[in-house]
Amino acid sequence: MGTVYFFSFSKRFYNRTTHFSEFISLFFPPTLLGCCFLEVGNLLFLAVVSHFGAKLHRPRLIAVGCFLMAVGAFLTGLTHFFMGRYKYDTVIQVYHNDSMNIAACVDPLTTLEVPEIQIEESGSNMWIYVFLGNALRGIGETPVTPLGISYIDDFAKAENSPFYIACLQTITLLGPMFGFLLGSYCAKLYVDIGYVDMDSVTITPKDARWVGAWWMGFLVSSGLLLISSIPFWFLPRSLPKQEEDGLQQQKTTPGAPPVRFLPSLKRLLGTPAYFLLLCGSILKFNSFIGLLTFKAKYMEQQFGQSASRANFLIGVLNLPAVAVGIFLGGLLMKRYKLSVVSGAQLSFATSFMAYLLLLLQFGTKCDNIPVAGLTISYNGSVTQGMSYNGEMLFSECNRDCACSAEEWDPVCADSGITYISPCMAGCLGSSGYGKNTVFHNCSCVSASYPAGSTTSVKLGQCPHAKDCSRSFTSYMAISVLSSFINSLGATPGYMVIIRLVQPDLANKQITMTGNNNVGGIPAPVYFGALIDSTCLKWSIKKCGGRGACRIYNSNMYRYKLMYSLLHFPTRQISRSRARKVFFSHFTIASLINA
């Protein structure tokens, strides 16, 4: 759920992608910038759960985890009610009389004194509660999946475990599906809905300044998590064990002799096949977290989709494909009784095919939106080097206006060119109110087009070209296919991990592998840093620092996101003897047969 509201929350606090990707305030030490409190909270209790989880009442531990996640989600959502109203920079906001004729372009000697309209700085005390809420969610998440899987695996036939675990993981995806759909709905709602007059809001969900009702999803999730924890309190400590057909397979039971933590950890990491697969899982999870975190934002920037529509499509297309793939993978293992070697080979084959489809996926693209002074010049020609400063924002047509290069209140001309503000378009008058405001007599528009064409602009950024919709359709088709193929090998790969180690280490290795936090922590940091480097226009905070990015260079955004997804893991593999990790599934087969 936190991923769905990631960027709405970030814009609410006016942070850069790099900083907010870890929910870290600028007032915290730089060493904390690489820490994600959700993952840190998870890591803090990972060792405890992995060692003591099987010795305690696992269903009740899961119930406690659900309760902690509910408290954390509630605490995070509660911060909204203590933050004040969200305010964004706009030339319309300071005027309340709809009959007033707003002159966006004014003489420098008669510039209106407009009060600064900024949200409070990101270092408010509310960050403390956000950190605490995310840490609690991370702690509560730790026992849920690993102990749930080990609970089923300990009391099921070896041949039935893949099918049961596939069913469990498939049903588990209902949570993210619901989260994305709820996020899609909340993203349509203004962050302060119910507290402000919506007619006075001049931006739409497609505007970079729009902030959805992120807090609503956290509160709803909190209630659902609390309800879901109740049944676990009434489950038995252990399930009736199914009889094996043939030799009895040894499995860890709650009454097994205790195993010391450090020696058991040494034995676990000393298993070559498991260690190689763990390294491969971390690298893969690293790219997965980066893609999951920034996928919706990529769809917004590259294809002009709103946050609401992007989350909706992920929820109704990608996640069902993943659910079907996981279920079929478990069904294949049960139907054909695949061995550990066959499961490893299937998992590798599907991962490699998904890797190739990812390359094809980033081949679909849309051109940058024409923005005067940023992606094109004021005469309509495409600029060779895109501007990352305010030098190209001014032209002869607006040089006599008292414009600020820091403004971002985009307007769209009928030609399809976007201007970063009515002032930069050289507009001398306006009519209408709120979202329906239209600016007239815009000198920059008239200077670029023949006499007789309209010189008016309307509020909002211009949409992408019509052929972009075809590219987006191709992108989604490849994305869904890639999700399905990749998930097809998820259950076989998971069962390989479970079957690689001795029974007394099973619970520990399931917990360690099920929580790939080592791969999840650095991914948003370097993904966010590379994405930040493609920003063309930053907002400016009251203190003078950079705020949220208003528009990106979509071509560079695509290249650098693909570079992050494909290059870093491959480079880590190819530059060291860990190259075997890439072929870890085949290595597993040789080690097992040796």
N, C-alpha and C positions, 0 to 999 in steps of 0.2 A: 504494500500500500504506500510505503514511503517513497518508492521509486515513481509512482504515478504522480504524486504531488511535488516531486523534486523541484521542478523549475518554477512552478507557481510560488512555492515557498521561498525560493531563492530571490525572485524579483520582489517579493514582499519586503525583503531585508536589503535589497539593492546590493547584493554581493556579486562578485565575478564567479564564473563557472568553477574555476579552480578552488576558490575558497569555499564556496557553498557546497561543493560536492562532498565535503566532509563536515558540513554544518559548523564551521569554525569561524569565530568572530575575528576581526582584525586586531582586537585587543588581547588575543591570546598569544602565547609564545609561538614563534615560527615552527618549533619542533613539533607542535601539535597539528600542523597543517597536513601532515601525512597520516593522521589517525581518523578513522571513521568510528564514531562512538557506538554505532550499532554493532559494528564488527568487533570493536574493542570489548564491549560488554559480553559479546559471545565468546571471545577468546579467554576472558578472565575465568570463566567457569567451564571451559572446554575440558581441561585436565580433570577437574573434579567429577564432571558427569561421565567422562570416559572410564574413570577408574571405579567410582562408587555406584554408578547408575545401575549395573546389573545386580548389585547386592541389596538394593533398596526396592521399594514398591514402585515399579516403573510407571504404571498408569497414574499414580498420585503425583509423581514427579512431573509428568506431562501436564497434569491439572494445575500444578503450581506455576509451571512455565506459561501456560495460557493466561493465568491470572496476572502474572507480572507483565506480560505483553499488553493486556487490557489496561493496566495502570499506566504503562509507558505511553500507549497511544492516546489515552485520555489526557495525560499531562501535556503531551505535545500539542494536541488540538486546543487545549484550554488557554494556551498562550495568546491566541488570537484575541480573546476578550479583554486583554490587558495591554494591548499594543496601540490603541488609538486607531483612527480611521486611515485607510490607505489613500494617499494623495499622489497624483502624477502631474508632471509638467505639461501644461497645455495653455495656449493663448486664449482658449474659450473659458477656462475655469474661473478666471478672475472677474468675469462679467456675468451678471444675473438678470439683466434686462434684455429680453429677447428682441426688443425693438431697437436696440443700440446697433449702429453700424460700426463694426470693428474694422479699423484700418490696420492691417497687419504690417504694412510697410509705412513707417512714419519717418519724418525728418529727424536726424540725430539731435537737432537742437530742441525738438519738442517731444522727445521720447517720454512715454508715460512711465511713471513710477509704479512698477508692478511688484507687489510683495513676493518674496521668494516662497515657492511652494515646494516643499520637500518633505519626505517622510523622515522620521527620526532616525538617527544613526544606528548602524547594525550592532553596535556594542551595547545595546540596552540589556537590562537585567533579564529579559525574557530568554536570552540565549542560554542562561543557566538551566532553565527548566526544559528547554529543547534538548540540551545535552543529556540531562538526567532521564528524560523520557526515552530517548534513543538508546541509552545504556540499558535501561530496564527492559526494553523490547529485545535487545540483543541477548541479555541474560536469560530472559524467558524463552527465547527461541532455541537455545542450546539443546535442551533435552527432547524436544518434540519429535523431530524426524528420526534421529539416530536410535533413541530408545523405543520408538514405535516400531521401527523396522526390526530391531533385534528381538522385540517382544513377539513378533509374528514368526520370525525365522527360528527362534528357539523351540517352538512347539508345533512346527509344520514339517511335513515330509520334505526331503531335499528336492524332490521333483516338483513339489507344489509351491515351494517358496518363491520362485520367479514370478509365477502367476499371481500369487497373493500380493507380493511387493509391487508388481506392475499395477494391480487394481488400486492399491493404496496410493501410489504416486499419481495415478490418473485422477483419482478423486481429489487428491491434494491440489491439483491444478484448478479445481473449481474456485479455490480461494483467490489466486491471481486473476482468473477470469472475472470474478465478481469485483475484484479491486479495480481492474482496468475499466469495467463498465461503470462502476460508481465514480471513478475518477473522471471518466468522460462526461458524466452528468454534472459533477461538481465544477468541472472546468468551464462549463457554460454559464455558471452562476457567478455573479460578481462577488468579490471577496467580502464586501460589506453589505451584501443583500439584506434587506430588512432594516437597515440603519440609514440608508441614503436614498434620495430620490433618483430612481434609475433613469428618468428622463434627462437628468443633468449630467449623466455619464456620457462622455463624448467618444469613448473608445469601444471597440468590439472585441470578441474573443480572438480574432485574427491579429489584433494589434500587439506589438511587442511589449507594450506597457500593461496589457491586461493581466490581472491576477485573479484566478478562480477561487472558489470557496474551498481551499485546501483543507481548512480546519474541519469541515463537515465530514469528510471521509474518515479522518482520524477518530472522531467521536462515534460514528457509526461502527467502525471497526472495533473500537473498544467494547461496545455493547455486545457485538457478536462473539468476540473472543471470550468475554466473561460467560456468556451462555454456553459456548462450546466446552468450557472447562468442567462444567457440572457432570456430564456422564462419566468422565474419567475417574471421579472419586468413587464410583460404584463398581468399577471393573476389578476382577480378582487379581491377586498378585501374580498368578501364573495360569496359563490355559491348559486344558487337557491335551496331553501329547498324542499326536497321531502315530499310529504304528507304521513302521517301515516295512517295505516289501523286500525281505532278504536281510542282509546284515544291518544291524542297528548302527546308525550313525551317531557318533558322540557329539553332543551339543552342550553348551554351557547352560546350566540351570541355576536358579537363584540359590540353591543349596551347595553349589560347588565350592571347593576350598579357596580361600582368598589368595590372590596373587599380588605380590608387591608391585608398586607402581613403576619405579625406575627400571628394575630388571625386565618387567613385562614390556615397557616401552622400548628398551634396547633390543629385545627379541623381535618386536614388531618391526622396527625400522631396519633391523638386520636381515629381514627377509628380502632378498634382492628383487624378486618380482613385484612385491607389494611396494617397495620403495620407488621403483621406476614408475609404476602406475600412479603412485601418489604425486610424483613430480609432474607427470603428464597431466594429471587432473588439475593441479594448481595452475599450470600454464593455460590450460583450456578454460578454466573457471575465470582466470584473469581477463581473457578476451570476452567471455560471456557477460561478466558484470559490466564491463565497459559498454558493450553493445546494448544490454538491457537498460542501462542508465540513460544512454543518449539516443536510443532508437527513436523515441517519440519526438525529441527535439530535432533529430536529423530529418524526420518526415516534415516537420514544420518549416525548417529552413530550406531544404532542398526542393520540396514539392509544394510549398505554400499551404499545407494543411493546418488547421487549427489544432491546438492541444487536445481539445475535446474529441475531434474526429480521429486524430492519431491514436489516442488511447482506446477509442471504441474499436478501431480496426484491429489493433493488436489483440484486444480482448475477444473479438468474435471470429478472427481468422487465424492468427498465429497460435494462440494458446490451444484452441480445439485441435489443431493439427499436431501440436506437441502431445496432447492427451492421447490421441488416437495412435500416434507413433509409439509411445511408452507402453500402451496396452498391447499393441500387436507384437512388440518386442518380447514382452513377457509371455504372450501366447505362443510365439515361435519357440521359445526355450522349452515350454511345457509340452507342446505338441511333438516336437522332434527330439526332445530330451538332449539338448545340446550340451556338450561337455564344456569344461572351462576353456579349453583351447578354442573350440568352435565359437564360444561366446566372445572371447577376446578378438578373434578374427572378424566376427560380425561387427563388433563395436568399432574396430579400427576402420573397416571398410565404409561404414556409414559416416564416421567422422571425417574421413578423407573426401568423400563425395560432398558433404556439406561445406567443406573448406573450398572446394572448387566452385560450388554454387555461390558462395559468398563473393568470390571474385566477379562472377557474372552479375551478381546483384548490384554491385557498385558501378557496373557499366551503364546502368540506367541513370539519367540525370536530367536536370532542367537548368537552363541558363540563369544567370543572375538577373534579378529584377532591375530594370533601368531606374537608377536613382541619380538625379542630377548632382554632379559634383563628387559622386562616390564611385559608381560603376560606369557611368557615361558622362560626357561633358554636357554643358548646357545647350550646345547646338545639336545634341542627339547622337554624336559619334561616340563609339566605344573607346574608353581610355585604355592605353596600353598597360600602364601601371596604376592599379587602384589605390586611391588615397586612404592613408591611415591617419591623416591629420586634417585640420580644417582649411588648408591652403586652397584646395580646389573647390570649396563650397561656395566661394564668392565669384561673382561674374559682373560684367558691366551692367546687366539688367537689374541687379539688386545692390549695387555698390552704394547707392544713395540712401538705402534703407538702414535703419538701426538694428540690424540682425545680429543674432548671437550664434556662433558656430556650435555652441553647446546644446541648443534646442533640439528636440525631437518631437515634432507634432506633424507627422507626414500628411501630405495632401496629394491627390491623384488628378492628373490632367486627362482629358479624353484621348490624348495621344498614347497613353500608357506609361508615361514618365512620372515617377514619384519625386516630389520635392520634400526636403526634410522639414520644412515648415512653411506656412503661408507667407512669412516674411521673405524667406529665401526665394519664393516664387515671385516676389515683387507685387503682391496683391494689394490693391488700394481700397477695397470695400468688401462687404459681406452681407449675407442675408440668411435667414433661417435661425434655428436654435438647436443646441445639443448636437447629436449625431448628424442632423440634417443641415448643418451649417455649410453654406457654399460661399467661396471667396471669388470675387470678380476683379476684372481689369488687372490681370496678373502680367506684368511686363515681361517676365522670363518666358512665359508661355507664348505670348505674342511675338517675341523676338525669334523664337525657334520655328514658327510655323507661318504659312502664308496668310496674307490679309484675308479676313472674312471668316477664319476659323475661330472657334470659341476660345476665349481667354480666361475661362473660369476653371476652378479646381474644387474638388470636394474633399472632405475630411477622410483620412484613411489611406493606407498604402495600396498601390495598384496590385491587382492579382497577377499571377504568372500567366505566360502565354497559353493559348488553348492546347497546343501540342504537349504541354507538360502533363496534362491529365492522362494521356496515353503512356507516357513514361512512368507515371506513378502506378498505373495498372500493371505494367510489366514488372515493376519493382515489387509490388505486393505479391504477385504470382510466384516469382522466384523466391521471395522471402518465406512464403508459406511452404513451398516445396522443400526448401532448405531446413526449415524447422521440423518438418515431418521426418525427413531422412535422418537428421541428426538425432532426434529423439528415439528413432527406431532402435538404435544401439545403446540407449541409456540403461535399460534393465539388464541386458546381457553384460554390459560393462560393470554394473553395480554388483551383479552376482559373481563376477570374476573376483572382485575385491573381497567379497564375503568368503569365498571358498579358498582363498589363497593362504590363509593363516590357520593356525591351530585353534581348536574350539575355545580354549580358555582365553584367547586374545580377541575373539570375534567382536565383543561389545566395544572394546577400546578402539579397534580399527574402524568399525562402522561409524563411531562418533567422530574420529579424526578425519576420515574421508568425507563424511557427510557435512562437515563444516570446513570448507576450503577457504577459511578467512584469510590465510596468508596470501592467496591469490586475489581476494576481494578487496583488500585494503589499498594497495597501491594503484589499482586500475583507475578509479575516478580521478586520482591526482594527475597522472600524466595524460590521461584522456582529456581532462579539463584544461590542462595547460596548453596542449596542442590546439584545442578548439578555441581557446581564448586568443591565440595568436592569429586567428582568421577573422577577428572582429573588425568591421569597418567603422562602426560608430558606437562609442560608449556613452552612456548617460553619466552625468556628473553629480556627485553627491554634494550636500551642503558644505561639507568640510573641504571640498575641492578634489577629493579622490575619485577614482573610477567607480561607477556603479554597475548596473547590468548592461549587457550588450544589446543594442537595439537592432542591428542588422549585421549579418555575416557575409563574407565572400563565399557563396555557396559552393563554388568549384573547389576552392582550397579546403573548405570544410569537408567535402567528400574525400579529397585526396588524403587529408591528414587523419580522418577517422579510419579510412581503409588502411593507412600506414600503421596506425595504432593496433588495429585488429589483426593484421597479418604479419607485420614486420617484427614487432617486439618479441612475440613468442618464438617465431622462426629464428630470429637472430640469437636469442638465448640458447636455442637448441644447437644451431650450427656452429657457434663459436666455442663450444666446449665439448667435453667428452659426453655430455648429457644428450648428445645427438641420438643416443639409443632411446631416449624418452619418446621421440617421435614414433619410433617403431616398437614402443613398449608392449603393445598387445602381442606382437610376434615374438618379442623377447620372452614374454611370459610363457608362451607355448614351449619354447625351447628349454626354459628353466624347469618347467614342470615335467617335461619328458626326460630331462637329464637324470 
